[in-house]
C-alpha cells in the first residue's frame, strides 16, 4: 500500500515516554522513510484534536500519569505498560494512485492489521462496529467491547500515530477516562478475553502482518527482550556472585543477565592483546604538556583524560581538547564508561568562565564541551551547559562550539536552554545499536536519544551522534542505526572501536577491522546520505570534530 520506495523499518523500542515517541514520529514524518514503531508507553492520557477535557475524570498526576495533547484525531485515550502501541509512519498513496491520500482506506488497513493479528494470537472474531472507531470484540453481539483504539493523522501523503492494542494493561486506568468518548461500551484486553499471549508474541504477529500489508521488504530491529532475571540481591558494580572462573569472572550478575538477554557471550579475554591497529604510541609533546598544565592550573576536567581516550596525544598536540563540565561524577553507570559514579558534588558556579578562559588561552578555533549526566539536578545540568557556551562566545566570539550533551531525561525545557544557546554542533550519542541498549546504557533509551536529536534538528541545529562498536553488534545493526539517525535528521556520525576500561566493564565481543570501518563510512555517506561519517578503530565522539563539522554542515538539510 505504501509508496515510500525503501524498506519498511520495523522497530520494537520497549517502553518509551509519549513525548519522546511523538518527537521521533514528527522527525520520521518529515522524512521519506517508511517506519513502523512498536512500543509501550509509560502511563499517559492523550487528547486528540476533538477531545473533550471533561472525559478525563481524575487529576492525571494523582494516578501517576502524564496528560499530553496530541495532533491525531479522536478523543481521550489511555496508553500504558502492557498495551502495544503501533505508529506506522508511511507514505500513503492517493486515491487511484494520485491526488490526496485515501484516509478511509488507510484507516481500514490499520484496523485490518489489528483484526488479523488478534486472529493470529488466538482471538478470532474481532471486527468493526458501525459508527464507532477502533477494533471490537463481538461487535454485532449482545456485549460489544473495545480492544484496540485507532487514531491517525494524514497530511501531505504521510501518516502518523496509529493503534493501541490492549494486551495485558492495568485496566483500572480506563476507569479514569471516558475512553475515546464512548461511555456506553466497555474496554477489554487479550488477557481479559482469556488469551495469554505475551507482548513478544503479539509484536511478532503485528510485524508479520505489517510486512504483508506494507512491505514486502522489511528491516526489523528490537531492543533486547527480557528473558529471565537472575537473583540480583547481591548486586553492586564490580561484585561477582561466585560463578566459575573465566575471562570475565568479575562481571556483576546484573550485567551478565543483560548480556545474556541481548545474545552477547563471554567476549574476549580481558588479557588478550590489542590488534596492531588499536595500539597508540605515547607522544607527550610540548603542546600536550602545555594543555595538561593549563587544565590543572584552571582546575578543569577533560573527557580526554576522564574517559581514557586513545587519541589524547594526537588531539592535545594539535591544540584540541574536550572539556567536561558539571563535575567529574556521573549519575549513571553505563557499562562501557570509566567516569566516576560516586555521589556528585554541587555545581561550580565559576566553571563556565574558567572553561572560557582556557579556550581563549589555548587559542582554539573549535571547542568541544561535554558533560557527565546530572540526573540529580532539576534541569539535568542544561543551564550550566548554556552558561558555558555563552561564556566562550563572550570571550572569543569567533570560536565554534560543539556540545556533547546528556539526554536531560528528555525534558523539553532543559533541552531548550541548550538549543537557545545555539551551539554550532549539537552532539548526543546513541552509543550502540537498538538490541544492546539495555546492557550498554541501562539508564538511557534509544528512542529518547533519537528524540533529543530530532528536537535539536527541528530547532535548526547541526546534529551529530556516535556509535561504539565491538560490544556484540552485527555489521548490519550498525547500518540500521545509521539509517535511524539519518531518518531523524542527524548530519554527522562517528563510529569507533570499544576499548574495555576494566574487567568490571562490558567485555569486548570482537575487534572490527579498518576495512569494516571504511565500509560503514562508504555506506553512511554514499548510500544512506549522511553528511559526514568519521569511522575508524580509534575514532571517538570528538575526534576530528572541527573537520567533521565543516564536512557535515553543508548537508544538514538533505535527508530522505
C-alpha positions as CSV (number, residue, x, y, z in Angstrom):
1,X,0.0,0.0,0.0
2,X,2.8,2.4,0.7
3,X,4.9,4.2,-1.8
4,X,8.0,5.2,0.2
5,X,10.4,3.5,-2.1
6,X,12.5,1.8,0.6
7,X,12.1,-1.0,3.1
8,X,9.6,-0.9,5.9
9,X,11.8,-0.3,9.0
10,X,10.1,-2.1,12.0
11,X,11.5,-1.1,15.4
12,X,10.5,-2.6,18.7
13,X,11.5,0.1,21.1
14,X,10.3,-1.2,24.5
15,X,8.8,1.3,26.9
16,X,9.0,4.9,25.7
17,X,7.6,8.1,27.2
18,X,4.9,9.6,24.9
19,X,6.6,12.9,24.4
20,X,9.8,11.1,23.2
21,X,7.9,8.9,20.8
22,X,6.0,12.0,19.4
23,X,9.3,13.8,18.7
24,X,10.6,10.8,16.8
25,X,7.3,10.5,14.9
26,X,7.4,14.1,13.8
27,X,11.0,13.7,12.5
28,X,10.2,10.5,10.6
29,X,7.0,12.1,9.3
30,X,9.1,14.9,7.7
31,X,11.4,12.3,6.0
32,X,10.7,10.0,3.1
33,X,11.3,6.8,5.2
34,X,8.7,4.2,6.0
35,X,8.7,3.1,9.6
36,X,6.6,1.1,12.0
37,X,7.4,1.9,15.6
38,X,6.2,-0.7,18.1
39,X,6.4,0.2,21.8
40,X,4.8,0.5,25.2
41,X,4.2,3.9,26.9
42,X,4.6,4.9,30.5
43,X,1.1,5.8,31.9
44,X,-0.3,8.7,29.9
45,X,-3.7,10.1,28.8
46,X,-3.6,11.7,25.4
47,X,-6.1,14.3,24.0
48,X,-6.9,14.1,20.3
49,X,-7.9,17.1,18.2
50,X,-11.6,16.5,19.0
51,X,-11.1,15.6,22.7
52,X,-13.4,16.8,25.5
53,X,-11.3,17.5,28.6
54,X,-14.2,16.6,30.8
55,X,-13.7,13.0,29.6
56,X,-10.6,13.0,31.9
57,X,-12.2,12.1,35.2
58,X,-9.2,12.5,37.5
59,X,-6.1,14.6,38.0
60,X,-3.6,12.5,35.9
61,X,-0.8,13.2,38.3
62,X,-2.8,11.6,41.1
63,X,-2.6,8.2,39.3
64,X,1.0,8.6,38.1
65,X,0.0,9.5,34.5
66,X,1.0,12.3,32.1
67,X,-1.5,14.3,30.2
68,X,-0.5,15.2,26.6
69,X,-2.2,17.0,23.7
70,X,-1.7,15.0,20.5
71,X,-2.2,16.0,16.9
72,X,-4.1,12.9,16.0
73,X,-7.8,12.6,15.5
74,X,-10.3,11.4,18.2
75,X,-11.0,11.9,21.8
76,X,-9.2,10.8,25.0
77,X,-7.1,7.7,25.0
78,X,-5.0,5.9,27.7
79,X,-1.6,4.3,27.0
80,X,0.5,2.3,29.4
81,X,2.6,-0.7,30.1
82,X,1.0,-3.9,28.8
83,X,-0.5,-2.1,25.8
84,X,1.1,-2.5,22.4
85,X,1.2,0.9,20.6
86,X,2.0,0.9,16.9
87,X,2.9,4.0,14.9
88,X,3.1,3.5,11.1
89,X,4.9,6.5,9.6
90,X,4.3,5.8,6.0
91,X,4.0,7.3,2.5
92,X,0.3,6.6,1.7
93,X,-0.7,6.6,-2.0
94,X,-3.5,8.8,-3.2
95,X,-6.9,7.7,-4.4
96,X,-6.5,5.6,-7.5
97,X,-2.7,6.2,-7.3
98,X,-2.9,10.0,-7.4
99,X,-4.2,13.0,-5.5
100,X,-4.9,13.1,-1.8
101,X,-4.3,10.1,0.3
102,X,-7.4,7.9,0.8
103,X,-7.8,8.3,4.6
104,X,-10.7,5.9,4.9
105,X,-8.8,3.1,3.1
106,X,-5.7,3.7,5.2
107,X,-7.7,3.6,8.5
108,X,-9.4,0.4,7.3
109,X,-5.9,-1.1,6.6
110,X,-4.7,-0.3,10.1
111,X,-7.9,-1.8,11.6
112,X,-7.5,-4.9,9.5
113,X,-3.9,-5.3,10.6
114,X,-5.1,-5.4,14.2
115,X,-8.0,-7.7,13.4
116,X,-5.7,-10.2,11.6
117,X,-3.2,-10.0,14.5
118,X,-5.8,-10.9,17.0
119,X,-6.7,-14.0,15.0
120,X,-3.1,-15.0,14.8
121,X,-2.6,-14.9,18.6
122,X,-5.8,-16.8,19.3
123,X,-8.7,-14.4,19.4
124,X,-10.7,-14.7,16.2
125,X,-13.9,-12.8,15.5
126,X,-12.8,-9.3,16.2
127,X,-14.2,-6.6,13.8
128,X,-15.5,-3.2,13.3
129,X,-18.6,-1.6,14.8
130,X,-20.7,0.9,12.8
131,X,-20.3,4.5,13.9
132,X,-17.6,3.6,16.5
133,X,-13.9,3.7,15.6
134,X,-11.4,1.0,16.7
135,X,-11.4,-2.7,16.8
136,X,-14.1,-4.6,18.8
137,X,-14.8,-8.0,20.2
138,X,-18.3,-9.3,19.3
139,X,-19.2,-6.1,17.5
140,X,-22.5,-7.5,16.5
141,X,-23.2,-9.4,19.7
142,X,-25.0,-8.5,22.9
143,X,-21.9,-7.3,24.7
144,X,-19.5,-5.4,22.3
145,X,-16.2,-4.3,23.9
146,X,-13.3,-2.4,22.5
147,X,-9.9,-4.0,22.4
148,X,-7.9,-1.5,20.3
149,X,-8.1,2.2,19.7
150,X,-7.3,3.7,16.3
151,X,-6.2,7.3,15.8
152,X,-4.2,8.6,12.8
153,X,-3.1,11.7,11.1
154,X,-2.5,12.0,7.4
155,X,-1.0,15.1,5.7
156,X,1.0,15.6,2.5
157,X,0.7,11.9,1.8
158,X,2.3,10.8,5.1
159,X,0.8,9.1,8.1
160,X,1.4,9.4,11.8
161,X,0.0,7.9,15.0
162,X,-1.8,4.6,14.7
163,X,-3.2,2.0,17.0
164,X,-3.2,0.9,20.7
165,X,-3.9,-2.8,21.3
166,X,-4.6,-3.9,24.8
167,X,-2.5,-7.0,25.6
168,X,-2.4,-7.1,29.4
169,X,-2.5,-3.5,30.7
170,X,-3.8,-2.3,34.1
171,X,-7.4,-2.0,33.1
172,X,-8.2,0.3,36.1
173,X,-6.7,3.2,34.2
174,X,-9.5,3.1,31.6
175,X,-11.8,3.9,34.6
176,X,-10.1,7.3,34.9
177,X,-11.3,8.5,31.5
178,X,-14.2,8.1,29.1
179,X,-12.2,6.1,26.5
180,X,-12.4,7.6,23.1
181,X,-15.5,9.5,24.4
182,X,-17.5,6.2,24.4
183,X,-19.3,5.8,27.7
184,X,-21.8,3.1,26.7
185,X,-19.4,0.2,25.9
186,X,-16.5,-1.3,28.0
187,X,-12.9,-1.8,27.1
188,X,-11.2,-5.2,27.1
189,X,-7.8,-6.8,26.6
190,X,-6.3,-10.1,25.4
191,X,-5.8,-11.1,29.0
192,X,-9.4,-10.3,29.9
193,X,-10.5,-12.4,27.0
194,X,-8.6,-15.3,28.3
195,X,-5.7,-15.2,25.7
196,X,-2.3,-15.5,27.5
197,X,-0.3,-14.1,24.6
198,X,3.0,-12.4,25.6
199,X,3.9,-9.0,24.3
200,X,6.7,-10.5,22.3
201,X,4.2,-12.9,20.5
202,X,1.9,-10.0,19.7
203,X,4.8,-7.8,18.4
204,X,5.9,-10.7,16.2
205,X,2.4,-11.2,14.9
206,X,2.0,-7.4,14.2
207,X,5.3,-7.3,12.4
208,X,4.5,-10.2,10.2
209,X,1.1,-8.7,9.2
210,X,2.7,-5.3,8.6
211,X,5.3,-6.9,6.3
212,X,2.5,-8.5,4.3
213,X,0.5,-5.2,4.2
214,X,3.1,-2.5,3.9
215,X,6.3,-4.4,2.8
216,X,7.4,-6.5,1.1
217,X,11.0,-5.6,2.1
218,X,11.3,-5.3,5.9
219,X,14.2,-4.2,8.0
220,X,13.5,-5.1,11.7
221,X,15.4,-4.3,14.9
222,X,14.4,-4.9,18.5
223,X,15.6,-3.7,21.8
224,X,16.6,-6.9,23.7
225,X,13.7,-8.7,25.3
226,X,14.0,-9.5,28.9
227,X,14.3,-13.3,29.1
228,X,15.0,-14.4,32.7
229,X,16.2,-12.3,35.6
230,X,18.8,-13.8,37.9
231,X,18.9,-13.1,41.7
232,X,20.2,-9.5,41.8
233,X,20.1,-9.0,45.5
234,X,23.8,-9.2,45.9
235,X,24.5,-6.8,43.0
236,X,26.8,-3.9,43.3
237,X,29.0,-2.6,40.5
238,X,32.0,-4.9,40.3
239,X,30.6,-7.6,42.6
240,X,30.7,-11.2,41.5
241,X,28.4,-14.0,42.5
242,X,31.0,-16.7,42.7
243,X,30.4,-18.1,39.2
244,X,33.1,-20.3,37.7
245,X,36.3,-18.7,36.9
246,X,36.6,-17.3,33.4
247,X,37.9,-14.5,31.3
248,X,35.2,-12.2,32.6
249,X,34.9,-13.5,36.2
250,X,34.4,-10.1,37.7
251,X,31.3,-9.2,35.8
252,X,28.3,-8.2,38.1
253,X,25.3,-10.6,38.0
254,X,23.0,-7.9,36.6
255,X,25.4,-7.2,33.8
256,X,25.7,-10.9,32.9
257,X,21.9,-11.2,32.9
258,X,21.6,-8.3,30.5
259,X,24.3,-9.7,28.3
260,X,22.5,-13.0,28.0
261,X,19.2,-11.3,27.2
262,X,20.9,-9.4,24.4
263,X,22.5,-12.5,23.0
264,X,26.1,-11.5,23.9
265,X,28.5,-14.1,25.0
266,X,31.6,-14.0,27.2
267,X,33.5,-11.9,24.8
268,X,37.3,-11.7,24.5
269,X,39.6,-12.4,27.4
270,X,40.4,-9.1,29.2
271,X,44.1,-10.1,29.0
272,X,44.1,-10.5,25.2
273,X,46.5,-8.2,23.3
274,X,45.0,-5.5,21.1
275,X,45.5,-5.8,17.4
276,X,48.2,-3.7,15.8
277,X,45.7,-1.1,14.5
278,X,44.5,-0.4,18.1
279,X,47.9,0.4,19.6
280,X,48.7,4.1,20.1
281,X,52.2,5.4,20.6
282,X,52.9,7.5,23.6
283,X,53.7,11.1,22.4
284,X,53.8,13.7,25.3
285,X,55.0,16.5,23.1
286,X,55.2,20.2,24.2
287,X,51.7,21.1,23.2
288,X,50.3,18.1,25.2
289,X,52.3,19.2,28.2
290,X,51.1,22.8,27.9
291,X,47.4,21.8,27.7
292,X,47.8,19.4,30.6
293,X,49.4,22.1,32.7
294,X,46.7,24.6,31.8
295,X,43.8,22.3,32.7
296,X,45.5,21.6,36.1
297,X,46.0,25.4,36.7
298,X,42.3,26.2,36.0
299,X,41.1,23.0,37.8
300,X,39.2,21.8,34.7
301,X,38.3,18.3,33.7
302,X,38.7,16.9,30.2
303,X,36.9,13.9,28.9
304,X,40.2,13.1,27.1
305,X,41.6,12.1,30.5
306,X,38.5,11.0,32.4
307,X,37.4,8.6,29.7
308,X,40.9,7.3,28.8
309,X,40.6,8.5,25.1
310,X,43.3,6.8,22.9
311,X,43.6,10.0,20.8
312,X,44.6,12.3,23.7
313,X,48.2,12.6,22.4
314,X,47.2,13.5,18.8
315,X,44.4,15.9,19.8
316,X,46.3,17.7,22.6
317,X,49.5,18.0,20.5
318,X,47.2,19.5,17.8
319,X,45.9,22.1,20.3
320,X,42.4,20.5,20.7
321,X,40.7,19.3,23.9
322,X,37.2,18.4,25.0
323,X,36.2,20.0,28.3
324,X,33.9,18.1,30.7
325,X,31.7,20.3,32.8
326,X,29.2,19.8,35.7
327,X,31.8,17.9,37.8
328,X,33.6,14.6,37.2
329,X,30.9,12.3,38.8
330,X,28.1,10.9,36.7
331,X,24.7,9.8,38.0
332,X,24.6,6.9,35.5
333,X,26.7,3.8,35.3
334,X,26.9,2.9,31.6
335,X,28.7,-0.4,31.0
336,X,31.4,1.0,28.7
337,X,32.4,4.1,30.6
338,X,35.1,4.7,33.3
339,X,33.9,8.1,34.5
340,X,33.4,8.1,38.3
341,X,29.8,7.3,39.5
342,X,30.2,8.4,43.1
343,X,27.6,10.9,44.5
344,X,28.1,14.1,42.5
345,X,29.0,17.3,44.2
346,X,27.3,20.7,43.8
347,X,27.9,22.6,40.6
348,X,30.8,25.0,40.5
349,X,29.4,28.4,39.5
350,X,32.8,29.6,38.3
351,X,33.4,26.7,35.9
352,X,31.9,28.3,32.7
353,X,34.2,31.3,33.0
354,X,37.3,29.0,33.6
355,X,36.4,26.9,30.5
356,X,36.1,30.2,28.5
357,X,39.5,31.3,29.9
358,X,41.1,28.0,28.8
359,X,39.6,28.2,25.3
360,X,41.0,31.7,24.9
361,X,44.4,31.0,26.3
362,X,44.7,27.8,24.2
363,X,43.9,29.8,21.1
364,X,41.3,27.3,20.0
365,X,39.2,27.7,16.8
366,X,36.9,24.9,17.8
367,X,35.9,24.0,21.4
368,X,34.1,20.8,22.4
369,X,32.1,20.9,25.7
370,X,30.7,17.7,27.2
371,X,29.1,16.8,30.5
372,X,28.5,14.0,32.9
373,X,24.9,13.0,33.3
374,X,23.4,15.0,36.2
375,X,20.0,13.4,36.9
376,X,20.2,14.8,40.4
377,X,19.6,18.3,39.0
378,X,16.2,19.6,38.0
379,X,17.5,20.7,34.6
380,X,20.0,17.9,34.2
381,X,22.8,20.3,34.0
382,X,21.5,22.1,30.9
383,X,21.7,25.6,32.5
384,X,25.5,25.2,33.1
385,X,26.0,23.9,29.6
386,X,24.2,27.0,28.2
387,X,26.2,29.3,30.5
388,X,29.5,27.7,29.3
389,X,28.5,28.3,25.6
390,X,27.6,31.9,26.4
391,X,30.9,32.5,28.4
392,X,33.0,31.2,25.4
393,X,31.1,33.3,23.0
394,X,31.6,36.4,25.1
395,X,35.3,35.8,25.5
396,X,36.1,34.5,22.0
397,X,33.2,35.2,19.6
398,X,35.0,33.5,16.6
399,X,35.3,30.1,18.2
400,X,33.0,27.4,17.0
401,X,31.4,25.4,19.9
402,X,30.3,21.8,19.8
403,X,28.3,20.4,22.8
404,X,28.1,16.7,23.6
405,X,25.1,16.6,25.9
406,X,23.3,14.1,28.0
407,X,19.6,13.4,27.3
408,X,18.5,15.6,30.3
409,X,15.8,12.9,30.8
410,X,14.1,14.2,27.6
411,X,12.8,17.3,29.5
412,X,11.8,19.8,26.7
413,X,12.5,22.9,28.9
414,X,16.0,21.7,29.8
415,X,16.9,20.9,26.2
416,X,15.5,24.2,25.1
417,X,18.1,26.0,27.3
418,X,20.9,24.4,25.4
419,X,19.3,24.8,22.0
420,X,18.7,28.5,22.7
421,X,22.4,29.0,23.3
422,X,22.9,27.9,19.6
423,X,26.0,25.6,19.7
424,X,27.5,25.2,16.2
425,X,27.1,21.4,16.6
426,X,24.7,19.6,18.9
427,X,26.1,16.2,19.7
428,X,24.2,13.5,21.6
429,X,25.4,9.9,21.4
430,X,23.2,7.0,20.6
431,X,26.2,4.9,21.7
432,X,25.1,1.4,20.5
433,X,22.6,-0.5,18.4
434,X,19.0,-1.0,19.5
435,X,19.4,-4.6,20.7
436,X,22.2,-3.7,23.1
437,X,20.8,-0.5,24.6
438,X,19.7,-2.1,27.9
439,X,23.1,-3.7,28.5
440,X,25.3,-0.8,27.4
441,X,23.4,2.1,29.0
442,X,20.5,0.8,31.1
443,X,19.6,4.3,32.3
444,X,19.1,5.7,28.8
445,X,16.9,4.9,25.9
446,X,17.4,4.5,22.1
447,X,14.1,6.2,21.4
448,X,14.9,9.1,23.8
449,X,18.2,9.7,22.2
450,X,16.5,9.8,18.8
451,X,14.0,12.2,20.3
452,X,16.7,14.5,21.6
453,X,18.4,14.6,18.2
454,X,15.1,15.1,16.4
455,X,14.2,18.1,18.6
456,X,17.6,19.6,18.0
457,X,17.2,19.2,14.3
458,X,13.7,20.7,14.4
459,X,15.3,23.7,16.2
460,X,17.6,24.2,13.3
461,X,20.8,22.9,14.8
462,X,23.5,20.8,13.1
463,X,23.3,17.4,14.8
464,X,25.8,14.7,15.5
465,X,25.9,11.3,17.2
466,X,28.3,8.5,17.9
467,X,28.2,4.7,17.8
468,X,30.7,2.4,19.7
469,X,31.3,-1.0,18.1
470,X,32.8,-4.2,19.4
471,X,30.1,-4.7,22.0
472,X,28.3,-7.6,20.3
473,X,26.5,-5.9,17.4
474,X,26.4,-7.2,13.9
475,X,27.7,-5.2,10.9
476,X,24.1,-4.7,9.6
477,X,22.9,-3.4,13.0
478,X,25.3,-0.6,12.8
479,X,23.9,0.2,9.3
480,X,20.4,0.1,10.8
481,X,21.4,2.6,13.4
482,X,22.9,4.9,10.8
483,X,19.6,4.7,8.9
484,X,17.6,5.6,12.1
485,X,19.9,8.5,12.9
486,X,19.7,9.8,9.3
487,X,15.9,9.5,9.4
488,X,15.6,11.9,12.3
489,X,17.9,14.4,10.7
490,X,21.4,13.7,12.1
491,X,24.1,15.2,10.0
492,X,27.3,13.7,11.4
493,X,28.0,10.2,12.7
494,X,31.2,8.9,14.3
495,X,32.0,5.2,14.7
496,X,34.8,3.8,16.8
497,X,36.0,0.6,18.4
498,X,35.2,0.0,22.1
499,X,38.1,-0.4,24.5
500,X,37.4,-2.1,27.8
501,X,38.4,0.1,30.8
502,X,38.4,-2.6,33.4
503,X,37.4,-6.2,33.9
504,X,34.2,-5.0,35.6
505,X,33.1,-3.3,32.4
506,X,31.4,-4.8,29.3
507,X,33.6,-7.3,27.5
508,X,34.9,-6.7,24.0
509,X,32.9,-9.0,21.8
510,X,35.2,-8.5,18.8
511,X,37.8,-6.3,17.1
512,X,36.3,-4.7,13.9
513,X,39.0,-4.2,11.2
514,X,39.9,-0.9,9.5
515,X,38.2,-2.3,6.4
516,X,34.9,-2.7,8.3
517,X,35.1,1.0,9.4
518,X,35.8,2.1,5.8
519,X,32.7,0.1,4.6
520,X,30.5,1.8,7.3
521,X,31.8,5.2,6.1
522,X,31.0,4.5,2.5
523,X,27.5,3.1,3.3
524,X,26.7,6.0,5.6
525,X,27.7,8.7,3.2
526,X,27.1,7.2,-0.3
527,X,24.1,5.0,0.3
528,X,22.3,6.4,3.4
529,X,23.1,10.1,2.7
530,X,24.7,11.2,6.0
531,X,26.6,14.5,5.6
532,X,29.8,13.0,7.1
533,X,30.8,9.8,8.8
534,X,34.0,9.7,10.8
535,X,34.8,6.0,11.1
536,X,37.9,4.3,12.2
537,X,39.1,2.0,15.0
538,X,40.4,4.9,17.1
539,X,37.6,7.3,16.4
540,X,35.9,8.9,19.4
541,X,32.9,11.2,19.5
542,X,35.0,14.4,19.4
543,X,37.8,13.0,17.1
544,X,38.4,15.4,14.2
545,X,35.4,17.4,15.4
546,X,36.2,20.6,13.6
547,X,36.8,18.8,10.3
548,X,33.6,16.7,10.7
549,X,31.6,19.8,11.4
550,X,32.9,21.6,8.3
551,X,32.2,18.5,6.1
552,X,28.8,17.6,7.7
553,X,27.2,21.1,8.0
554,X,26.6,21.8,4.2
555,X,24.5,18.6,4.1
556,X,22.4,19.5,7.2
557,X,19.2,19.9,5.3
558,X,19.5,16.9,2.9
559,X,17.9,13.7,4.2
560,X,15.3,11.3,3.0
